[in-house]
Amino acid sequence: MCSFTKFIGFLFLTTIWIIPNCDLAVVKFTYIRCKSLDPNLVRIQRCYTRPISRNVTETSLLVSLARATSNITVRLSFMKKSTDYSLYFGERTYDACKFLANRKLYRIADYLFGIIEEYSNMNHSCPYQGDIIIDRFRIRNDKLTWVPMPEGEYAIYTFWKIDGKSSAEFNLFFISYHWHGIFS
C-alpha cells in the first residue's frame, strides 16, 4: 500500500510539472479567516493579513488556550478555487503533539511548518497553554522553490480538535502568480 501511495504522489507531481503555465510561482497571502468553535478553551485575540507593499503581505495570529493540553489534532485541506473552493491536493489529519515531538515523521506537515516556524513561538512539544503566536508572517518564496503551482487562488483549511472536541478553524487564502517583471 505504501508503494502505491508513493506512486500516486509521483504521478501527481509529474502531471503538474507537465501542465503548461505551471512554473515556480510567487505566492501572496490574501487573507486569513479564524473561528473559535470553543470560546471557553480557544480565544482568538488577533487574526489578520495586511498589505505591506504591492506584492508583500503580513499575517498575524494570536490565540490563547485557557488550559494546558496534550491532545491536539489538526486536519489540513489544500483547496483551489474554480467557482468555489474545492479539494485540490488532498486532505490529511495529524496529531499535532506527535508532530511537534518528531517532525521528520510527517514530511508535508514539516515542510509547511518550516515556512512559518521563524515567525512563531510554537517551538516545543506538548503540552501547550497560554498564547500561541504567529507574528508578522511573510511568505518567503525562496522556501517554495520545489512547489510547481499553476496560477490561481488557493486556500489551506485547518480544522483543530483539542481533547477530541472541535475547537477552532483557521483558513489561509492565497494567490499564486508568475512574476515576469517590468521588461518581460
C-alpha positions as a Markdown table, in Angstrom:
| # | Residue | x | y | z |
|---|---|---|---|---|
| 1 | Met | 0.0 | 0.0 | 0.0 |
| 2 | Cys | 2.9 | 2.4 | 0.8 |
| 3 | Ser | 4.5 | 1.9 | -2.6 |
| 4 | Phe | 1.1 | 2.5 | -4.3 |
| 5 | Thr | 0.8 | 5.8 | -2.3 |
| 6 | Lys | 4.3 | 6.8 | -3.4 |
| 7 | Phe | 3.5 | 6.0 | -7.0 |
| 8 | Ile | 0.3 | 8.1 | -6.9 |
| 9 | Gly | 2.3 | 11.0 | -5.4 |
| 10 | Phe | 5.0 | 10.7 | -8.0 |
| 11 | Leu | 2.3 | 10.6 | -10.8 |
| 12 | Phe | 0.6 | 13.7 | -9.3 |
| 13 | Leu | 3.8 | 15.7 | -9.2 |
| 14 | Thr | 4.9 | 14.6 | -12.7 |
| 15 | Thr | 1.5 | 15.6 | -14.1 |
| 16 | Ile | 1.7 | 19.0 | -12.5 |
| 17 | Trp | 5.2 | 19.6 | -14.0 |
| 18 | Ile | 3.8 | 18.7 | -17.4 |
| 19 | Ile | 0.9 | 21.1 | -17.2 |
| 20 | Pro | 1.6 | 24.4 | -19.1 |
| 21 | Asn | 1.9 | 27.5 | -17.1 |
| 22 | Cys | 3.0 | 25.6 | -14.1 |
| 23 | Asp | 6.4 | 27.2 | -13.5 |
| 24 | Leu | 7.6 | 28.0 | -10.0 |
| 25 | Ala | 5.3 | 30.7 | -8.7 |
| 26 | Val | 5.2 | 33.6 | -6.4 |
| 27 | Val | 2.7 | 33.2 | -3.5 |
| 28 | Lys | 0.9 | 36.0 | -1.7 |
| 29 | Phe | -1.5 | 35.6 | 1.2 |
| 30 | Thr | -4.8 | 37.5 | 0.6 |
| 31 | Tyr | -6.5 | 36.9 | 3.9 |
| 32 | Ile | -7.0 | 34.6 | 6.9 |
| 33 | Arg | -10.3 | 33.6 | 8.4 |
| 34 | Cys | -10.3 | 32.5 | 12.1 |
| 35 | Lys | -13.1 | 31.0 | 14.1 |
| 36 | Ser | -13.2 | 29.7 | 17.6 |
| 37 | Leu | -15.6 | 26.8 | 18.0 |
| 38 | Asp | -15.0 | 26.6 | 21.8 |
| 39 | Pro | -14.6 | 30.1 | 23.2 |
| 40 | Asn | -14.1 | 28.7 | 26.7 |
| 41 | Leu | -10.9 | 27.0 | 25.6 |
| 42 | Val | -9.7 | 28.9 | 22.5 |
| 43 | Arg | -9.7 | 32.7 | 22.4 |
| 44 | Ile | -8.6 | 34.4 | 19.2 |
| 45 | Gln | -7.2 | 37.8 | 20.0 |
| 46 | Arg | -5.6 | 38.7 | 16.7 |
| 47 | Cys | -6.2 | 37.3 | 13.2 |
| 48 | Tyr | -5.4 | 39.4 | 10.1 |
| 49 | Thr | -3.5 | 39.7 | 6.9 |
| 50 | Arg | -2.4 | 43.2 | 5.9 |
| 51 | Pro | -0.6 | 44.6 | 2.9 |
| 52 | Ile | 2.9 | 45.8 | 3.3 |
| 53 | Ser | 3.6 | 46.6 | -0.3 |
| 54 | Arg | 2.2 | 45.6 | -3.7 |
| 55 | Asn | 3.5 | 42.1 | -3.6 |
| 56 | Val | 4.0 | 41.5 | 0.1 |
| 57 | Thr | 1.6 | 40.8 | 2.9 |
| 58 | Glu | 2.0 | 40.0 | 6.6 |
| 59 | Thr | -0.2 | 37.7 | 8.6 |
| 60 | Ser | -0.5 | 37.8 | 12.4 |
| 61 | Leu | -2.3 | 35.4 | 14.7 |
| 62 | Leu | -2.6 | 35.4 | 18.5 |
| 63 | Val | -4.6 | 32.5 | 20.0 |
| 64 | Ser | -4.9 | 31.9 | 23.8 |
| 65 | Leu | -5.5 | 28.4 | 25.2 |
| 66 | Ala | -7.4 | 28.5 | 28.6 |
| 67 | Arg | -5.8 | 25.3 | 29.9 |
| 68 | Ala | -2.9 | 23.0 | 29.1 |
| 69 | Thr | -3.5 | 20.4 | 26.5 |
| 70 | Ser | -1.5 | 17.4 | 25.1 |
| 71 | Asn | -4.3 | 16.1 | 22.8 |
| 72 | Ile | -4.4 | 18.2 | 19.7 |
| 73 | Thr | -5.3 | 17.1 | 16.2 |
| 74 | Val | -5.4 | 19.2 | 13.0 |
| 75 | Arg | -7.0 | 18.4 | 9.7 |
| 76 | Leu | -5.3 | 20.2 | 6.7 |
| 77 | Ser | -7.2 | 20.5 | 3.4 |
| 78 | Phe | -5.5 | 22.1 | 0.4 |
| 79 | Met | -8.1 | 23.8 | -1.7 |
| 80 | Lys | -8.2 | 25.5 | -5.1 |
| 81 | Lys | -10.8 | 28.0 | -6.3 |
| 82 | Ser | -12.7 | 27.5 | -9.5 |
| 83 | Thr | -16.2 | 28.7 | -8.9 |
| 84 | Asp | -16.0 | 27.8 | -5.2 |
| 85 | Tyr | -13.1 | 26.3 | -3.2 |
| 86 | Ser | -12.8 | 22.6 | -3.7 |
| 87 | Leu | -10.4 | 20.0 | -2.6 |
| 88 | Tyr | -7.3 | 20.2 | -4.8 |
| 89 | Phe | -4.3 | 18.4 | -3.4 |
| 90 | Gly | -5.7 | 16.3 | -0.6 |
| 91 | Glu | -6.7 | 16.3 | 3.0 |
| 92 | Arg | -4.7 | 14.9 | 5.9 |
| 93 | Thr | -5.2 | 14.7 | 9.7 |
| 94 | Tyr | -2.2 | 15.0 | 12.0 |
| 95 | Asp | -1.7 | 14.5 | 15.7 |
| 96 | Ala | -0.1 | 17.9 | 16.5 |
| 97 | Cys | 1.7 | 16.7 | 19.6 |
| 98 | Lys | 3.3 | 13.7 | 17.9 |
| 99 | Phe | 4.3 | 16.0 | 15.1 |
| 100 | Leu | 6.0 | 18.5 | 17.4 |
| 101 | Ala | 7.8 | 15.7 | 19.2 |
| 102 | Asn | 9.2 | 14.3 | 15.9 |
| 103 | Arg | 8.6 | 16.5 | 12.9 |
| 104 | Lys | 10.5 | 14.3 | 10.4 |
| 105 | Leu | 7.8 | 11.6 | 10.6 |
| 106 | Tyr | 5.4 | 13.9 | 8.8 |
| 107 | Arg | 7.2 | 15.4 | 5.8 |
| 108 | Ile | 4.3 | 17.5 | 4.3 |
| 109 | Ala | 3.4 | 19.0 | 7.7 |
| 110 | Asp | 7.1 | 19.6 | 8.5 |
| 111 | Tyr | 7.5 | 21.4 | 5.2 |
| 112 | Leu | 4.5 | 23.7 | 5.8 |
| 113 | Phe | 5.6 | 24.2 | 9.5 |
| 114 | Gly | 9.1 | 25.1 | 8.3 |
| 115 | Ile | 7.7 | 28.0 | 6.3 |
| 116 | Ile | 6.1 | 29.7 | 9.4 |
| 117 | Glu | 8.5 | 28.4 | 12.1 |
| 118 | Glu | 10.7 | 31.5 | 12.4 |
| 119 | Tyr | 7.6 | 33.7 | 12.9 |
| 120 | Ser | 6.0 | 31.6 | 15.6 |
| 121 | Asn | 6.5 | 30.6 | 19.2 |
| 122 | Met | 5.5 | 27.0 | 18.6 |
| 123 | Asn | 9.0 | 25.7 | 19.3 |
| 124 | His | 8.4 | 23.0 | 21.8 |
| 125 | Ser | 6.4 | 19.8 | 22.2 |
| 126 | Cys | 3.1 | 19.5 | 24.1 |
| 127 | Pro | 1.6 | 20.4 | 26.5 |
| 128 | Tyr | 0.5 | 23.8 | 25.2 |
| 129 | Gln | -1.1 | 26.5 | 27.2 |
| 130 | Gly | -1.4 | 30.3 | 27.0 |
| 131 | Asp | -0.6 | 32.3 | 23.9 |
| 132 | Ile | 0.3 | 30.8 | 20.6 |
| 133 | Ile | 1.7 | 33.5 | 18.3 |
| 134 | Ile | 2.4 | 33.9 | 14.6 |
| 135 | Asp | 3.8 | 37.4 | 14.3 |
| 136 | Arg | 4.0 | 39.3 | 11.0 |
| 137 | Phe | 4.5 | 36.2 | 8.9 |
| 138 | Arg | 5.7 | 37.0 | 5.4 |
| 139 | Ile | 5.8 | 34.2 | 2.9 |
| 140 | Arg | 9.3 | 33.7 | 1.6 |
| 141 | Asn | 9.1 | 32.4 | -1.9 |
| 142 | Asp | 12.6 | 31.0 | -1.7 |
| 143 | Lys | 11.1 | 28.4 | 0.6 |
| 144 | Leu | 8.7 | 27.4 | -2.1 |
| 145 | Thr | 11.3 | 26.5 | -4.7 |
| 146 | Trp | 10.2 | 22.9 | -5.3 |
| 147 | Val | 6.5 | 23.5 | -5.4 |
| 148 | Pro | 5.2 | 23.8 | -9.0 |
| 149 | Met | 1.8 | 25.5 | -8.8 |
| 150 | Pro | -0.4 | 26.8 | -11.5 |
| 151 | Glu | -1.6 | 30.4 | -11.3 |
| 152 | Gly | -4.8 | 30.7 | -9.3 |
| 153 | Glu | -6.5 | 31.2 | -6.0 |
| 154 | Tyr | -5.9 | 28.6 | -3.2 |
| 155 | Ala | -6.7 | 28.0 | 0.4 |
| 156 | Ile | -5.4 | 25.8 | 3.2 |
| 157 | Tyr | -8.3 | 25.0 | 5.5 |
| 158 | Thr | -7.3 | 23.8 | 9.0 |
| 159 | Phe | -9.7 | 22.3 | 11.5 |
| 160 | Trp | -8.4 | 21.9 | 15.0 |
| 161 | Lys | -9.7 | 19.5 | 17.8 |
| 162 | Ile | -8.5 | 19.7 | 21.3 |
| 163 | Asp | -9.2 | 16.7 | 23.6 |
| 164 | Gly | -11.5 | 15.3 | 20.9 |
| 165 | Lys | -13.7 | 18.4 | 20.8 |
| 166 | Ser | -13.9 | 20.7 | 17.8 |
| 167 | Ser | -12.1 | 23.8 | 18.9 |
| 168 | Ala | -11.0 | 26.2 | 16.1 |
| 169 | Glu | -10.8 | 26.7 | 12.3 |
| 170 | Phe | -8.1 | 28.7 | 10.6 |
| 171 | Asn | -8.3 | 29.1 | 6.8 |
| 172 | Leu | -5.5 | 30.8 | 4.9 |
| 173 | Phe | -6.3 | 32.2 | 1.5 |
| 174 | Phe | -3.6 | 33.0 | -1.1 |
| 175 | Ile | -2.9 | 33.5 | -4.7 |
| 176 | Ser | -0.2 | 32.0 | -6.9 |
| 177 | Tyr | 1.1 | 34.0 | -9.9 |
| 178 | His | 4.1 | 34.2 | -12.1 |
| 179 | Trp | 6.1 | 37.4 | -11.7 |
| 180 | His | 7.6 | 38.4 | -15.0 |
| 181 | Gly | 8.9 | 41.8 | -14.0 |
| 182 | Ile | 8.6 | 45.1 | -15.9 |
| 183 | Phe | 10.5 | 44.1 | -19.1 |
| 184 | Ser | 9.0 | 40.6 | -19.8 |
